[in-house]
Amino acid sequence: MSGPEHHRRAEELAAEAGRLLGQGDGQATAGVWAAVAQAHAVLALAAATAVGASARMTAPWLRPPGPGSDRPRYH
């Protein structure tokens, strides 16, 4: 999984955790989704930190954001 893919997955899982918060039985599940989202976010950060280490790792982070792009879109 590339850095941008980890970032995308972290956003998806964090959104799911947010959806489950406040739903009674969903509280424990929300915590699990949040923890897994955090792990993906850390892996994305590690990949972003390694940018410049090789062209293969750098290329996905340099693409302009947009539909179909591998580059994460920051809010």
C-alpha positions in Angstrom: 0.0 0.0 0.0 1.4 3.4 -1.0 1.5 6.5 1.2 -1.4 8.1 -0.6 -3.4 4.8 -0.3 -2.8 4.7 3.5 -3.9 8.4 3.7 -7.1 7.7 1.8 -7.8 4.6 3.9 -7.2 6.6 7.1 -9.8 9.2 6.0 -12.3 6.5 5.2 -11.9 4.7 8.5 -12.0 8.0 10.5 -15.2 8.9 8.8 -16.7 5.6 9.7 -15.6 6.0 13.3 -17.2 9.4 13.4 -20.4 8.0 12.0 -20.5 5.3 14.8 -19.9 7.7 17.7 -22.9 8.4 19.8 -24.7 5.3 18.6 -24.7 3.4 21.8 -23.5 0.0 20.8 -21.3 1.5 18.1 -19.0 3.2 20.7 -16.5 0.3 21.0 -16.6 -0.3 17.3 -15.9 3.4 16.7 -12.8 3.2 18.9 -11.5 0.2 16.9 -12.0 2.1 13.6 -10.3 5.2 15.0 -7.3 3.1 16.1 -7.0 1.5 12.7 -7.4 4.9 11.0 -4.6 6.2 13.2 -2.3 3.4 12.2 -2.9 4.1 8.5 -2.3 7.8 9.1 1.0 7.1 10.7 2.0 4.9 7.8 1.0 7.7 5.4 3.1 10.1 7.4 6.1 7.8 7.3 5.7 7.5 3.5 5.4 11.3 3.1 8.5 11.7 5.3 10.4 9.4 2.9 9.6 11.5 -0.1 12.8 12.1 -1.9 14.2 8.8 -1.0 13.3 7.4 -4.4 11.4 8.5 -7.5 9.0 5.6 -7.1 8.0 6.8 -3.6 7.9 10.5 -4.5 5.9 10.4 -7.7 2.4 9.7 -6.2 2.8 12.6 -3.7 3.7 15.1 -6.5 0.6 14.5 -8.6 -2.0 17.3 -8.5 -5.0 16.6 -6.3 -8.2 15.7 -8.1 -10.5 12.9 -9.1 -8.5 9.7 -9.7 -5.3 11.2 -8.2 -3.3 9.2 -5.7 -2.3 12.4 -3.9 -4.2 13.0 -0.7 -6.5 16.1 -0.5 -6.1 18.1 2.6 -9.1 19.8 4.1 
